[in-house]
Amino acid sequence: MAINKQKIGLLGGSFDPVHNAHIALADTAYRALALDSVQLIPAANPWQRAPLAASPQHRVAMLQLAVGERPWLHINTIEIDRGGPTYTIDTLQALPAQHDYFWILGADQLRNFCTWRAWEDIADRVQLVVAERPGSPDTTPPALAQHLNERGKPLIHLPFSPRDISATDIRQRLARQLPVSPYLDPAVAAYIRQHQLYQSTL
């Protein structure tokens, strides 16, 4: 029986809230790398950052609204379903092994990559794809560069125009009742208003 091997992009994040740059990055990776699909993976409890402001249910609902009618984007709730601290290696070990996975990350995440649990195993399991972020130079940690070089694996640099958007800034603007329409899908912005999310300053 033939194995349906696919090229799947993986974009993890807090998505607290999901904003336009998240979706633009997923769309860009899908097209530039000729992927079959991109999975958006909302974290349960990211171990390297403060507790999340919105509940998992709200973050998934906002992702569903932001994805809209894009059949190539899928929401994978594997980390929320598993619960507990979110470690990328646990997620990769649980995914079907027959596919080729492309882990999409920003330059800020790349800089900290070697602090991730079992980062060498992560780098062996996926093709790393890095996109620029404002204020974060695309600098590969020496240990990661050596690891990839020893295995003959390139680091893919995604042609992505950096967007000066961050979920932290959006939450702060919402708490101060400042406009956020340039940064959020209208349906996501309406959902936030409806459920009165991010009312307190973070």
VEXMARVEX-780160 format. One record per residue: x, y, z of N, C-alpha, C in turn; residue in one letter. Coordinates in steps of 0.1 Angstrom, whole numbers, plus 5000, padded with zeros to 4 digits. Layout:
BEGIN
XYZXYZXYZA;...
END
This chain:
BEGIN
500849885000500050005000500950125000M;500650214991501550334989501350435001A;502350495006502350585017502150725011I;501150795016500850935011501751035019N;502951045013503951135019503651275015K;503651365025503351505022504451595028Q;504451715023505351825028504451915037K;504651915050503751985059504552085067I;504152215066504652315074504052315088G;504852345098504452355112504752495118L;503752565122503952695128503352695142L;504252685152503752685166503752825171G;502952845182502952975188501852985199G;501953095206500953115216499653155210S;499753235199498553295192497653355202F;498153455209497453515221497453665219D;496753725209495953655199496653635186P;496053545177496553535164496453665157V;497453705149497453835142497753815127H;497753925120497853915105499253865101N;500353895109501653845105501753695106A;501053635116501053485117500453425104H;499353475100498653415088499553445076I;500053565075500953595063502153505062A;502753475074503853385074503553245070L;502353195075501953065071501653055056A;500953165050500653165036501953175028D;502953255032504153265025504953135025T;505053065036505752935037505052835028A;503752835028502952745019503352755005Y;503352885000503652904986505152894983R;506052954991507452954988508052814988A;507552724997508152594999507352484992L;506252524985505452434978504952324987A;504452364998503952265008502552215005L;502252105010500852055009499952125018D;500452155030499552225040500452285051S;499952375059500552425070499652405082V;500252355093499552335105499852445115Q;498852515120499052605131498852535144L;499852545153499852465165499852555177I;498752585183498652665195499252595207P;500052665215500752605226499752595238A;500052495247499252485259499852575269A;501052545274501752635284503152645280N;503552745272504952765268505852775280P;506852695281507652695293508652805294W;508852885283509852985283509153125283Q;507853135286507253265287506253275298R;505653395300504653405311503353335307A;502553315317501253245314500453325304P;499653255296498953315285497753385290L;497253485283496153575287494853515284A;494653455272493353395268493453245270A;492253195272492153045274492452975261S;492752845262492952765249491752775240P;490552765246489252765238489152895230Q;489453005236489453135229490453145218H;491653095221492753105212492453025199R;491952905201491552815190490452875182V;489452935189488353005182488853115173A;489753195178490353305171491153255159M;491853145161492553085149491653035138L;490552975142489552935132489053045124Q;488753165131488353285124489353335114L;490653335119491753395111492053305099A;491953175100492153085089491153105078V;489953125082488853155072488753045062G;488753085049488552985038489852935032E;490952935039492152885034492252735036R;492052655026492052505028493452445031P;494452525028495852475031496252505045W;495552575053495852605067494952515076L;495552455085494852365095495352395109H;494452385118494752405133494952265139I;496052245145496352125152496452145167N;495552095174495452125189496152015197T;497151955191497851845198498451885211I;499052015212499652055224498652095235E;497552155231496452185240495852055245I;495651965236495051835240495951755250D;497251765248498151695257498251765270R;498151905270498251975283499651975289G;499752055300501052065306502052155299G;503252155303504252245296504452195282P;504552295273504652265259506152255254T;506552135250507852115244507752065230Y;508452125221508352095207508651955204T;509651895211510051765208508951665211I;508151685221507051595224506051605212D;505851725207504851735196505351665183T;506651675180507151615168507151465170L;507451415182507451265184506051205182Q;504951285184503551245183503051255169A;503651325160503151345146503451215138L;502651195128502851075119504251085112P;504950975112506350975109506650985094A;505650955086505850935071506051065064Q;505651175070505651305062506951375064H;507251475055508351565057507851695063D;508451735074507951845082508951965081Y;508352085080509152205079508752295091F;509652315101509352385113509652535110W;508552625110508752765107508852845119I;509952925120510153005132510753135128L;510553235137511053365135512553375139G;513253485135514653495138514853505153A;513853565160514053565175514053425181D;513153335176513153205181514453125177Q;514953155165516153095160517353125169L;517353245174518453285183518453205196R;517253165200517153085213517052935211N;517152895198516852755195517552655203F;518852685206519652585213519352575228C;518352655233517852645246516652555247T;516152515236514952425235515352285240W;514452215246514652075251514851995238R;515951915239516351815228516351885215A;517052005214517052075202517752005190W;518751925194519451845183518451745177E;517651685185516651585179515651655171D;515251775175514251855167514851885154I;516151935154516751975141516951855132A;517051735137517151615129515751565123D;514751605130513351555126512751645116R;513151765115512451865107513451945098V;512852005088513652105081513352245087Q;514352305092514152435099514052545088L;512952635090512752745081512652875090V;513452965086513553095094513053205086V;512253295093511753415087512253535095A;512553645089513053755096511953815104E;512353885116511453955124512154095127R;511254205128511854335131512654325143P;513854385143514754395155515454265159G;515254155151515854035154516753985142S;518054015142518853975130518853825129P;518853785116518853635113520253575116D;520453545129521753495133521553355138T;522253255131522153115135523153085146T;522653035158523552995168524752905163P;525952925167527052845162526852695164P;526252655176526052515178525052455168A;524052535165523052485155523652475141L;524452585138525052585125525952465123A;526752425133527652315133526852185131Q;525752175139524952055139524352025125H;523852135119523252125106524252085095L;525452155097526452125087526951985087N;527051925099527551795101526551695095E;525251735094524251645088523851675074R;524551785069524351815055522951875053G;522351935063521051995062521152145062K;520552205052520552355051519552415061P;519752545064518752625071518052705060L;516752685058515952755048515652895053I;515952995045515653135048514453165040H;513353195046512053225040512053375035L;511653395022511553535017510253595023P;510353655034509153715041509453855045F;508653945041508854085045508454105060S;509454135068509154155082508054255085P;507154215094506054305098506154335113R;506154465116506354505130505054485138D;504654365140503454325148503854225158I;503454245170503654145181502354135189S;502054005194500853985202500954065215A;502154085220502354165232501854305230T;502254365219501854505216500354515214D;499754415207498354415205497554405218I;498054315227497354305240497454435247R;498554505247498654635254497754735248Q;497654735234496854835228495354805231R;494954685232493554645235493254695250L;494254665259494054705273493854855274A;494554935265494455075265493355135256R;492555035250491455075241491955155229Q;493155115224493755185212493355095200L;493355155188492955085176493954965173P;493354855169494154735165493754685151V;492854755144492354695132493454675121S;494554745121495554715111496254575113P;496154525125496954405129496154275130Y;494754285131493954175133492954155122L;492654025119491553995110490254055116D;489354115108488154175114487354085122P;487253955118486453865126487153835140A;488453835140489153815153488953935162V;489054055156488854175164487454175170A;486454135162485054135167484954025178A;485553915176485553815187486153865200Y;487253935199487853985211486954085218I;486254175210485254265216484154195222R;483654095215482454025220482753955234Q;483953895235484253825247485053905257H;485254035254485954125263487354065267Q;488054025257489453965260490454075261L;491554055269492654145270492254285275Y;491454285285490954415290491954465300Q;492754385306493754435316495154445310S;495954545314497254565309498154445312T;498954395302499854285305501254325305L;
END
